[in-house]
Amino acid sequence: MKYRVEVKTKEILGEIDRKIYGHFIEHLGRCIYGGIYEENSNLSDENGFRKDVLNAIKDIKIPVLRWPGGNFASNYHWIDGIGQKEKRPKKLDTAWMSEDNNHFGTDEFIKYCRIIDAEPYICLNLGTGTLDEALSWVEYCNYDGDTLFANLRRKNGNEKPFKVKYWGLGNELYGKWQHGYTNPENYGEKAREYSQFIKKIDPEIETIAVGANDPEWDLEVIKRSGDIIDFISLHIYVKPDFDDHYKIVALPYFIEKRISLLENVIEVGKSYLREKKDIKIAFDEWNIWREKIENEENYNLSDGLFACGVFHILHRHCNTVKMANLAQLVNVIGAIKTNKNGLFLTPLYYAFYLYSNNTGKFLISSYTESETYNTEYLNNKIENIPYLDITASMDEEYIYIHVINRKIENEIEVDFKIDCEIENEGELFILTGKKPTSKNDFSKEEVKIVNEKITIYSSFKIVFRPISANVIKIKKKSF
């Protein structure tokens, strides 16, 4: 078959929010302790932050970081995690049945976000917590007046408010595994109440209500709180019990069906509201997950291309999905893996590196001719998955064409046509390896990114390697 792509820079389809490249850290396994934070390690700085992890995180330019959970958030009392570390109480976390010394708390989280230049996103305890506790936390972080909790922040060494913009109204309260499990009617009223009073402390705050990937729950929550919330969340972990490459790289299209369903629910829910309200989607937990979390699952090239495919879906839904957070950032089911001596970077990490560094502000129209295939997941048919998957974006200076070749054995030669004048020298960034099961570990790196200089014109050809994700970076001609 002849593969062909047309890119139309004059047709802007939406604005891609950089927050779709966000991440999530939870007090789970070795994500925080032994991951981003390790006291008394020669690899850590004076704050206890692992310097090697910090450097890797800076390279993927994380725009937003969610904390402290997850399930952990529904039994977390923030007051335990401030002040002198040696005086903080060690607590039993009954979400993950672990002991937490509370040495990584609010001030440490904010400092970490400032170092990596990420927006902090705090998830409140709507399980065992109270409204008063939540408001006190917001006051501690964001209020600049002469009050108990604002002064407590100052006492702990932070004169100026943190100005945390994003606050999650609990986590997965639709689930029986969660502290505070409830029904959508009760949760919707609670989300409305919390959001209302939080925004009295700081009107600039944006709140994220719990979505359940369930139309009945999501609709009820929007009907009851939609006039005061800003986002509704979506959590999807795909859990394949197979190693079939073509099935794994098709899973983003299963996710897309769930995003489209939530978009429709939001539109129906908005019809119940007294005023028109823009409710966005926060896809604030997603990943591929095969093993028990404590096994700290490693990832292969197929998984990396799955992540790239998710980014293509998020690009296409950029007008509704304004935040996404991979769960987790380090260890557990993380993009980065550490031990006492160092780290290695998984194909998931490199997927973020490739796209976070090479995506423009605006989604532009692109047309692709490609062979397709069909598969299924959880008895859901997934049809018309293209072997050649394209999205395109641009900013003032560059055009970025994002290209996935899902074929295992075949290179794909593609004819490109662009509707504007471009410079003839471009760059091609390539994420690939020898086979779908290629992995990185502490002793080897089988999957990585390479880049090449290429010569291009308004019409040009490129041959893409098998099992690869690519970005063509093209400079627009200035006149």
N, C-alpha and C positions, 0 to 999 in steps of 0.2 A: 504494500500500500504506500501511496505518497502521503507523507506527513507535511502539513502546511499550517502556518500560523500567521495571522494578521494582527498587528497591534495598532490601535487607534487612539492616539494621544489626545485627540480633540473630544473624545467621549469619556468624560469623567463620571464614574459610577458611584463614587462615595469617598469618604475620608477614612483611611485605615488608622485606627487608634493604636499608638504604640503599646498601650497597656495589654494588648493581646499577647505580648511576649513576657507576661508576668510569671511570677513563681510563688511558691507556698512553702513555709517551714512550720513544722509542728513538733511538739515535744513527744516524739514517737521514735523509738529505736535510737539510732545514732544520727538522726538528722541534725539536731542542735548540739547536744553534748557528744563530742567525738567527731562532729561534722563541721559545722561552721564555728563552733566554740569549744575550745579545749584548754582548760586552765593548766598551767605548769608544764606546757609542752614547749620544746625549743622551736617549734614551728609557729607558735602563736605570738601575737604582739602583746603590749601592756594591758590591753582590754580582755585578753583571752581569746581573741578572734584568730582563727587559723589564717595566716598570711597567704599560704598557697591557695586556699579556697577563695579568699578575698580577691586575689589576682585573677583567678579563673572567672569569678562572678563579674568582675568589672569588664572583662572582655566580651561578655554577652549583653552588656548594657541593660540590666534588668530595670524595667520602668516602674514596677509596683511589686511589693512583697507582702504576702498575707501571713498573719500570725495571730494568736498562738495555736490555733486549730481551725477546723478539724474537731474531731470528737473530744480532744483534750480541752477545747475552749468551754465546753458545756459544764465543766466542773472546776474551772480555773478562777481563782480569786486574785485579782491583780495586786491587791495590797500586800500579798505574800512576796511579791517579786520586786520590791523597791527597798531603798535604804542600804545600810551596810550589809554586804553579802554574808559575813560571818554570823549575822543576827537573823538572817532570813530562815523561816522554818522549812524543814524538809517535809514534804507532803506525799501522801499516797494518791496517785492518779488511778482512779478506778475505771477510766476509759480504756487505758492500755495496760493496767496493772503494773505500774512502775513507780519507783520512788524518785521524786524531783526535788532537788535542793534549792530551786528557785534562783539560782545564780544568774540565769539569763531571764531578765524581766523587761519591763516597759522601757526603762532608760537604756538598757543594752540594745534592745530591738531598734529603738529610734536612732541610736548612735550608729548601728550597723547600716540602717537605711541611708543615713546621711553619708557614710563613707562610700557606699556603692552607688549613690545618687539615685535611689529608688524612692517612690512614694510609699509611705507605710499604709498598710490596710490592716486594721485591728478588728478581730472577730470577738464580739461580746459574749458573755456568759448569760444565755437565756435559759439555761438548764437549772442549775442550783443557785444561780445568781438572782439578784433583785434589781428593780428599776433604780433604786437609790444607789446601789453599787455601780451600775452602769453609768449613771450620771456623774458620780464621783470620779470615775475613770476619765470620762470626757473632760471634766473640769480640770483634773490633774494635767491632762495633755494639752488642752486648747485654750484654757481661760487665762486672761491676763490681769485679773483683778486681785483685790486684797482679801482672799478667802482661804479657808483651811487647806484645800487640796492644791490650789495654785501656789500657795506658800510652801507646801510640802514638796512640790516639784522644785521650787527654788532652793529649799534646804538640801535637796539631793543633787544640787549643782547645775540646774538648768533654769536660768533666769527667764529666758524667753519661752513662750508657749511652743509646743511642737507643731501645732496646726495640722493634726492628722485629718485628712480630708475624707478618707473612706472608712466606714464603720459597718461591719457585718452584724446583722440582727440575729445572732445565733447561728447554729450549724445543724443541718440535717434533723431538725426536730420532728420530722415525719417518721423517723425510724425508731423501732423499739430498742435498738442498741444505744440510743442517745439519752443522756441525762436530760430530763425535761420533755420526753416524748409526749406529743399531744396531737390534737386534730387541727385541720386547717382553719376552722372557725375561731378557735381559741388563739391559735398562733397569729392569724391575720389581725385580730384585735390587739394582741400584745405588740406586734410589729408596728402597728399604727401608733400606739401609745409611746413606745420607746423612741421611735423616729421623731415624733412631735416634740418631745421634751429635749432630746439630744440637740435638735436644731434650734431650740431656744438658746442653748449655751453658745452655739456657733452655727449661724445660718449658712455658712459656706460648706458645711458637712454634707456628704452624699452617703445615703444609707443603702445597704444591700439586704433585701429580704430573702428568706430561705425559699428556694424553689425545690420541687421534689421530682422533676422529670415525670410528672403526673398531672395531666390536664385538670383533673378535679381539684387537687390541692392548689395548683398554681392559680387557677381561676378564682377560687375562694379567697386566697391571699390578696390577689390584686383587687378584687371587689371591696375588701375591707380596709386595705392599707395603700392602695395604688395612688391615692392623691397626695401621699406624703413621702413615699419611698422613691428611690431613684433607679435602683437595679432590682432584678430578681435573678437568683442564682440558678445555675445548672451544674450538676455533678455527673460525669460519666467516666467510669473506668471500663474499658473493654478488657475482657478476661478470656482470651482465646485458649482453648484446650488443644491447640494444634500448632504446628510449625510451618504451615503452608504459606509461603511468601505472598502469593497472590491474594489469599484471604486476608492476611494481616494488612497489606497496603490498601485493601479496599475498605477497611474499617472506618476511615474518615467519612465515608459516604453514609454509613450507619449513623454516625454522630450528626451529620448534616440533617438527616431526617428528624432527629430529636430537636435540633435547633429550629428547624422550620415549624415543627409542631408548637414549640414554645412561642415563637413569633406570632402564630395564629391565635394562641391563647391570650397573649398580651393584647392583641387587637380587639378580641371579644371583651376582655376584662375592662379595657379603657372605655367601652361603650356604657359601662355602669357608673363611671365617675362623673361628678358634677362638672369638672373642668377638664379640658384636654390636657393630658400629661404624657410626657415622653418617658417611658419606662424602658431602660436598657437591659441587656442580658450580661451578667457576669458569669462566665464559664470558669468558675473559680476553683474547680478541682477536675483535672482530667489526666489520664495517663493510660498506658497499657500495663496490665498487671497479671502475671501468670502464677507467681509463687506466693507463699506466705511472706508477709512483709518483713518478718524478722530475718529472712534469708538474704535480704539486700540484693534482690534480683539484678542481674546484669542485663544489658541490652545489646542487640545485634543490629546489623545494617537494615534489615527489614523493619525493625522497630523505629530506627531513625527516619526511614522513608515514610512510615506511618505518621510520625510527628510532622514532617514536612507537608504531608497531605492534609493534616489538620490545619496547618497554617493557610493552605489554599482555601479550605472551607471558611475559615475565619475572615480571610480577605473578601470572599464573595458575600459574606454576611456582615460586612463592615458597618452597615448602617444601623444594625441592631446590637451586634456583639461588640461592646466597647471595653471589655476586660476579659482576660483569661489567665489562669494560674496553673502551671504544671505542678502536680503533687507527686513527689516532693523534689526539692532542690538538691539535697545531698543525702547519700546513703539510702536506707530504706528502699523505696522505689525511685531512687534519685538519679538525676542527670550526671552528678559528680560522685565519685566513690573515693573514700579516704581510708588510710590506715595510719598507724602511729608514725610512719616514715614518709608519707607522701600521698599522692592522689593519682587517679587517672580519669579521663574524660570519655564518657560513653557516646555512642552515636546520637542519643537524644540531645546531649549537650551540643554536639556539632550541628545538629539541626537548628537549634537556637542561635548558635554563632552565625550560621549562614544567613538566616532570615532576619535576625534582629539587626545585623550590621548592613543589610542590603535590601531594604524595603523602603519604597517611597511613601510620601504622605497620602497620595491619592491613588485609588484603584481606577485603572483605565480599562477600556473595553479591549478584549482580545477574542479572536475567533480561532478555533483549533479543529483541524481534521485529524482524526486518530482512530485506530482500531480500538474496540472496547471488548470487555468480557463481563460475565455475570457470576455471582456467587451468592452466599447467604451467611447470616450470622444470627444465632438465637431464633431460628425459624423465620427470620426476616429476609426476604429477597433483597439483594443489593445488585442493581442492574446498571449496565452501561458505564462501567468504570473504564476510563480511558487509560491505555498504556502510556500515552503521552499527555501529561496533565500540565496545564499552563495557567498562570495568572500574571498580570502585569501591573506595575505601579510606577509612579514617577514623583519627583519633587521639582524644584525650580531648575536644577542643574542636570539631573540624571533620569534616565529611564531604566527600570529594572524588570527583566523578564525572568520569571521563576518557572523552572522546567523540571518536572519529574519524569524520568524514564523508568517505568515499573518493570520492564522486561528483564528477565534474568540473563539471557544468553545473547541478546541481539542489541547491537548498536542501532540507533535511530538517526537517520539523516533528515533534517527538517529544513524546509524552505520558509524563511521569514520575510515579512514585508512590514515596514513601519511608515506611517503617514507624515513624517516630519524630517527635516534635515538633521543629520547627526554627524558627529565627528567619526572619522574612519578607524580610530584606534579604540578598542574596548577591552573589557576584562571578562573572563569566564571563571567563575568559582565553582568547584566541583566537589561534592561530598559522595564518596563511593568506597568500595572495597572489592575484594575478589569474589565473594559469594554472599548470599543473603544472610548466612549465619556468622559472617565475620564479626568479631568483637574486639574490644580493647580490654586490657587488664593491666596489672601492675608490671608485667614483664614485656608486653608487646602492644603495638598500636596497629591494628589491621584496618581501621576505619578512620579517615581524616579528610581534611579539606585541602585541595591544591588549587592553585589559580594559574591562568594562562593569559597572556596578551593575545588578542585576536584582532583581525582586520575585518571590518564590517562596512556595509553600505545600507541604503534604504531597503535594498533587497539583498539577502545573503543566505548562505547555507551554513549549518553547524551539524556535526555528527556528535551525538551524545552517547556516552558510555552506558553499558547495561547497569541496572540497579544503581541509579545515580539521581541525586538532586543537584540542580544547577541554578546559578543566577548569572545572567548576562547583564553586565553593567555598561550602559551606553551613555556617553555624554551628548547632550543636545548641543547643536551648533548655535553659537551666539552670533548675532549680526550687529 
